[in-house]
Amino acid sequence: YCNVIIKAYDSNPFLDAAIYCWSVPLLLAFAVYRTSGV
């Protein structure tokens, strides 16, 4: 499964960049939501 993901990233760097650019702010927003919701 991991090998498939790595191959997908190698064949499509734009997808890798898009996932990276979207995952970081989403994780930050989730962390803020969790800390403020407690």
N, CA, C and O atoms as a Maestro MAE file, in Angstrom:
{
 s_m_m2io_version
 :::
 2.0.0
}

f_m_ct {
 s_m_title
 :::
 protein
 m_atom[152] {
  # First column is atom index #
  i_m_mmod_type
  r_m_x_coord
  r_m_y_coord
  r_m_z_coord
  i_m_residue_number
  s_m_chain_name
  s_m_pdb_residue_name
  s_m_pdb_atom_name
  i_m_atomic_number
  :::
  1 25 0.842 -1.203 0.000 1 A "TYR " " N  " 7
  2 3 0.000 0.000 0.000 1 A "TYR " " CA " 6
  3 2 0.875 1.250 0.000 1 A "TYR " " C  " 6
  4 15 0.636 2.186 -0.762 1 A "TYR " " O  " 8
  5 25 1.879 1.253 0.853 2 A "CYS " " N  " 7
  6 3 2.787 2.410 0.908 2 A "CYS " " CA " 6
  7 2 3.541 2.563 -0.410 2 A "CYS " " C  " 6
  8 15 3.781 3.682 -0.866 2 A "CYS " " O  " 8
  9 25 3.914 1.442 -1.018 3 A "ASN " " N  " 7
  10 3 4.634 1.504 -2.288 3 A "ASN " " CA " 6
  11 2 3.768 2.137 -3.361 3 A "ASN " " C  " 6
  12 15 4.272 2.872 -4.210 3 A "ASN " " O  " 8
  13 25 2.473 1.862 -3.334 4 A "VAL " " N  " 7
  14 3 1.557 2.445 -4.321 4 A "VAL " " CA " 6
  15 2 1.494 3.951 -4.138 4 A "VAL " " C  " 6
  16 15 1.485 4.702 -5.114 4 A "VAL " " O  " 8
  17 25 1.450 4.395 -2.884 5 A "ILE " " N  " 7
  18 3 1.393 5.833 -2.601 5 A "ILE " " CA " 6
  19 2 2.679 6.510 -3.075 5 A "ILE " " C  " 6
  20 15 2.637 7.576 -3.690 5 A "ILE " " O  " 8
  21 25 3.823 5.883 -2.785 6 A "ILE " " N  " 7
  22 3 5.108 6.453 -3.193 6 A "ILE " " CA " 6
  23 2 5.183 6.544 -4.716 6 A "ILE " " C  " 6
  24 15 5.647 7.550 -5.253 6 A "ILE " " O  " 8
  25 25 4.732 5.505 -5.412 7 A "LYS " " N  " 7
  26 3 4.759 5.522 -6.874 7 A "LYS " " CA " 6
  27 2 3.828 6.595 -7.409 7 A "LYS " " C  " 6
  28 15 4.138 7.249 -8.405 7 A "LYS " " O  " 8
  29 25 2.686 6.782 -6.752 8 A "ALA " " N  " 7
  30 3 1.739 7.808 -7.180 8 A "ALA " " CA " 6
  31 2 2.364 9.192 -7.008 8 A "ALA " " C  " 6
  32 15 2.189 10.064 -7.859 8 A "ALA " " O  " 8
  33 25 3.089 9.392 -5.912 9 A "TYR " " N  " 7
  34 3 3.758 10.672 -5.679 9 A "TYR " " CA " 6
  35 2 4.836 10.914 -6.730 9 A "TYR " " C  " 6
  36 15 4.982 12.027 -7.236 9 A "TYR " " O  " 8
  37 25 5.596 9.854 -7.058 10 A "ASP " " N  " 7
  38 3 6.666 9.995 -8.043 10 A "ASP " " CA " 6
  39 2 6.099 10.335 -9.416 10 A "ASP " " C  " 6
  40 15 6.704 11.097 -10.170 10 A "ASP " " O  " 8
  41 25 4.941 9.772 -9.739 11 A "SER " " N  " 7
  42 3 4.370 9.999 -11.065 11 A "SER " " CA " 6
  43 2 3.583 11.300 -11.121 11 A "SER " " C  " 6
  44 15 3.346 11.837 -12.203 11 A "SER " " O  " 8
  45 25 3.174 11.813 -9.956 12 A "ASN " " N  " 7
  46 3 2.369 13.031 -9.934 12 A "ASN " " CA " 6
  47 2 2.810 13.933 -8.783 12 A "ASN " " C  " 6
  48 15 2.182 13.928 -7.724 12 A "ASN " " O  " 8
  49 25 3.888 14.711 -8.973 13 A "PRO " " N  " 7
  50 3 4.383 15.593 -7.907 13 A "PRO " " CA " 6
  51 2 3.381 16.677 -7.535 13 A "PRO " " C  " 6
  52 15 3.398 17.175 -6.410 13 A "PRO " " O  " 8
  53 25 2.502 17.049 -8.476 14 A "PHE " " N  " 7
  54 3 1.505 18.080 -8.176 14 A "PHE " " CA " 6
  55 2 0.527 17.576 -7.119 14 A "PHE " " C  " 6
  56 15 0.117 18.318 -6.227 14 A "PHE " " O  " 8
  57 25 0.159 16.283 -7.239 15 A "LEU " " N  " 7
  58 3 -0.744 15.690 -6.255 15 A "LEU " " CA " 6
  59 2 -0.080 15.688 -4.882 15 A "LEU " " C  " 6
  60 15 -0.725 15.980 -3.875 15 A "LEU " " O  " 8
  61 25 1.200 15.362 -4.842 16 A "ASP " " N  " 7
  62 3 1.946 15.343 -3.591 16 A "ASP " " CA " 6
  63 2 1.963 16.734 -2.975 16 A "ASP " " C  " 6
  64 15 1.758 16.883 -1.770 16 A "ASP " " O  " 8
  65 25 2.205 17.753 -3.793 17 A "ALA " " N  " 7
  66 3 2.256 19.128 -3.305 17 A "ALA " " CA " 6
  67 2 0.880 19.571 -2.815 17 A "ALA " " C  " 6
  68 15 0.767 20.258 -1.800 17 A "ALA " " O  " 8
  69 25 -0.166 19.172 -3.542 18 A "ALA " " N  " 7
  70 3 -1.521 19.562 -3.159 18 A "ALA " " CA " 6
  71 2 -1.896 18.950 -1.812 18 A "ALA " " C  " 6
  72 15 -2.459 19.630 -0.954 18 A "ALA " " O  " 8
  73 25 -1.587 17.683 -1.630 19 A "ILE " " N  " 7
  74 3 -1.899 17.003 -0.366 19 A "ILE " " CA " 6
  75 2 -1.117 17.649 0.774 19 A "ILE " " C  " 6
  76 15 -1.651 17.857 1.863 19 A "ILE " " O  " 8
  77 25 0.158 17.967 0.516 20 A "TYR " " N  " 7
  78 3 0.992 18.572 1.555 20 A "TYR " " CA " 6
  79 2 0.475 19.955 1.916 20 A "TYR " " C  " 6
  80 15 0.393 20.304 3.094 20 A "TYR " " O  " 8
  81 25 0.127 20.745 0.903 21 A "CYS " " N  " 7
  82 3 -0.332 22.115 1.142 21 A "CYS " " CA " 6
  83 2 -1.674 22.128 1.870 21 A "CYS " " C  " 6
  84 15 -1.940 23.043 2.650 21 A "CYS " " O  " 8
  85 25 -2.515 21.136 1.630 22 A "TRP " " N  " 7
  86 3 -3.836 21.102 2.272 22 A "TRP " " CA " 6
  87 2 -3.795 20.438 3.636 22 A "TRP " " C  " 6
  88 15 -4.565 20.807 4.523 22 A "TRP " " O  " 8
  89 25 -2.898 19.451 3.827 23 A "SER " " N  " 7
  90 3 -2.874 18.716 5.092 23 A "SER " " CA " 6
  91 2 -2.348 19.571 6.237 23 A "SER " " C  " 6
  92 15 -2.827 19.460 7.365 23 A "SER " " O  " 8
  93 25 -1.359 20.429 5.954 24 A "VAL " " N  " 7
  94 3 -0.764 21.245 7.017 24 A "VAL " " CA " 6
  95 2 -1.782 22.200 7.641 24 A "VAL " " C  " 6
  96 15 -1.958 22.166 8.859 24 A "VAL " " O  " 8
  97 25 -2.468 23.061 6.857 25 A "PRO " " N  " 7
  98 3 -3.452 23.970 7.457 25 A "PRO " " CA " 6
  99 2 -4.625 23.220 8.081 25 A "PRO " " C  " 6
  100 15 -5.194 23.685 9.069 25 A "PRO " " O  " 8
  101 25 -4.995 22.069 7.523 26 A "LEU " " N  " 7
  102 3 -6.089 21.284 8.104 26 A "LEU " " CA " 6
  103 2 -5.682 20.744 9.469 26 A "LEU " " C  " 6
  104 15 -6.480 20.761 10.406 26 A "LEU " " O  " 8
  105 25 -4.448 20.265 9.587 27 A "LEU " " N  " 7
  106 3 -3.976 19.762 10.874 27 A "LEU " " CA " 6
  107 2 -3.894 20.894 11.891 27 A "LEU " " C  " 6
  108 15 -4.245 20.707 13.056 27 A "LEU " " O  " 8
  109 25 -3.432 22.068 11.459 28 A "LEU " " N  " 7
  110 3 -3.358 23.219 12.360 28 A "LEU " " CA " 6
  111 2 -4.751 23.630 12.809 28 A "LEU " " C  " 6
  112 15 -4.971 23.900 13.990 28 A "LEU " " O  " 8
  113 25 -5.688 23.677 11.878 29 A "ALA " " N  " 7
  114 3 -7.062 24.056 12.216 29 A "ALA " " CA " 6
  115 2 -7.673 23.028 13.165 29 A "ALA " " C  " 6
  116 15 -8.394 23.394 14.094 29 A "ALA " " O  " 8
  117 25 -7.392 21.751 12.939 30 A "PHE " " N  " 7
  118 3 -7.913 20.698 13.806 30 A "PHE " " CA " 6
  119 2 -7.329 20.825 15.213 30 A "PHE " " C  " 6
  120 15 -8.037 20.644 16.203 30 A "PHE " " O  " 8
  121 25 -6.033 21.138 15.294 31 A "ALA " " N  " 7
  122 3 -5.386 21.294 16.598 31 A "ALA " " CA " 6
  123 2 -5.988 22.471 17.355 31 A "ALA " " C  " 6
  124 15 -6.244 22.373 18.555 31 A "ALA " " O  " 8
  125 25 -6.215 23.581 16.662 32 A "VAL " " N  " 7
  126 3 -6.812 24.759 17.296 32 A "VAL " " CA " 6
  127 2 -8.236 24.446 17.747 32 A "VAL " " C  " 6
  128 15 -8.656 24.860 18.827 32 A "VAL " " O  " 8
  129 25 -8.969 23.720 16.920 33 A "TYR " " N  " 7
  130 3 -10.350 23.357 17.251 33 A "TYR " " CA " 6
  131 2 -10.392 22.463 18.494 33 A "TYR " " C  " 6
  132 15 -11.246 22.635 19.364 33 A "TYR " " O  " 8
  133 25 -9.464 21.512 18.564 34 A "ARG " " N  " 7
  134 3 -9.419 20.598 19.705 34 A "ARG " " CA " 6
  135 2 -9.061 21.338 20.991 34 A "ARG " " C  " 6
  136 15 -9.666 21.101 22.036 34 A "ARG " " O  " 8
  137 25 -8.085 22.227 20.915 35 A "THR " " N  " 7
  138 3 -7.630 22.928 22.119 35 A "THR " " CA " 6
  139 2 -8.666 23.946 22.580 35 A "THR " " C  " 6
  140 15 -8.834 24.155 23.781 35 A "THR " " O  " 8
  141 25 -9.358 24.576 21.647 36 A "SER " " N  " 7
  142 3 -10.350 25.587 22.011 36 A "SER " " CA " 6
  143 2 -11.673 24.934 22.410 36 A "SER " " C  " 6
  144 15 -12.464 25.535 23.136 36 A "SER " " O  " 8
  145 25 -11.919 23.716 21.943 37 A "GLY " " N  " 7
  146 3 -13.179 23.039 22.232 37 A "GLY " " CA " 6
  147 2 -13.191 22.397 23.615 37 A "GLY " " C  " 6
  148 15 -14.257 22.120 24.165 37 A "GLY " " O  " 8
  149 25 -12.014 22.161 24.172 38 A "VAL " " N  " 7
  150 3 -11.935 21.493 25.476 38 A "VAL " " CA " 6
  151 2 -12.416 22.418 26.586 38 A "VAL " " C  " 6
  152 15 -12.423 22.030 27.754 38 A "VAL " " O  " 8
  :::
 }
 m_bond[151] {
  # First column is bond index #
  i_m_from
  i_m_to
  i_m_order
  :::
  1 1 2 1
  2 2 3 1
  3 3 4 2
  4 3 5 1
  5 5 6 1
  6 6 7 1
  7 7 8 2
  8 7 9 1
  9 9 10 1
  10 10 11 1
  11 11 12 2
  12 11 13 1
  13 13 14 1
  14 14 15 1
  15 15 16 2
  16 15 17 1
  17 17 18 1
  18 18 19 1
  19 19 20 2
  20 19 21 1
  21 21 22 1
  22 22 23 1
  23 23 24 2
  24 23 25 1
  25 25 26 1
  26 26 27 1
  27 27 28 2
  28 27 29 1
  29 29 30 1
  30 30 31 1
  31 31 32 2
  32 31 33 1
  33 33 34 1
  34 34 35 1
  35 35 36 2
  36 35 37 1
  37 37 38 1
  38 38 39 1
  39 39 40 2
  40 39 41 1
  41 41 42 1
  42 42 43 1
  43 43 44 2
  44 43 45 1
  45 45 46 1
  46 46 47 1
  47 47 48 2
  48 47 49 1
  49 49 50 1
  50 50 51 1
  51 51 52 2
  52 51 53 1
  53 53 54 1
  54 54 55 1
  55 55 56 2
  56 55 57 1
  57 57 58 1
  58 58 59 1
  59 59 60 2
  60 59 61 1
  61 61 62 1
  62 62 63 1
  63 63 64 2
  64 63 65 1
  65 65 66 1
  66 66 67 1
  67 67 68 2
  68 67 69 1
  69 69 70 1
  70 70 71 1
  71 71 72 2
  72 71 73 1
  73 73 74 1
  74 74 75 1
  75 75 76 2
  76 75 77 1
  77 77 78 1
  78 78 79 1
  79 79 80 2
  80 79 81 1
  81 81 82 1
  82 82 83 1
  83 83 84 2
  84 83 85 1
  85 85 86 1
  86 86 87 1
  87 87 88 2
  88 87 89 1
  89 89 90 1
  90 90 91 1
  91 91 92 2
  92 91 93 1
  93 93 94 1
  94 94 95 1
  95 95 96 2
  96 95 97 1
  97 97 98 1
  98 98 99 1
  99 99 100 2
  100 99 101 1
  101 101 102 1
  102 102 103 1
  103 103 104 2
  104 103 105 1
  105 105 106 1
  106 106 107 1
  107 107 108 2
  108 107 109 1
  109 109 110 1
  110 110 111 1
  111 111 112 2
  112 111 113 1
  113 113 114 1
  114 114 115 1
  115 115 116 2
  116 115 117 1
  117 117 118 1
  118 118 119 1
  119 119 120 2
  120 119 121 1
  121 121 122 1
  122 122 123 1
  123 123 124 2
  124 123 125 1
  125 125 126 1
  126 126 127 1
  127 127 128 2
  128 127 129 1
  129 129 130 1
  130 130 131 1
  131 131 132 2
  132 131 133 1
  133 133 134 1
  134 134 135 1
  135 135 136 2
  136 135 137 1
  137 137 138 1
  138 138 139 1
  139 139 140 2
  140 139 141 1
  141 141 142 1
  142 142 143 1
  143 143 144 2
  144 143 145 1
  145 145 146 1
  146 146 147 1
  147 147 148 2
  148 147 149 1
  149 149 150 1
  150 150 151 1
  151 151 152 2
  :::
 }
}
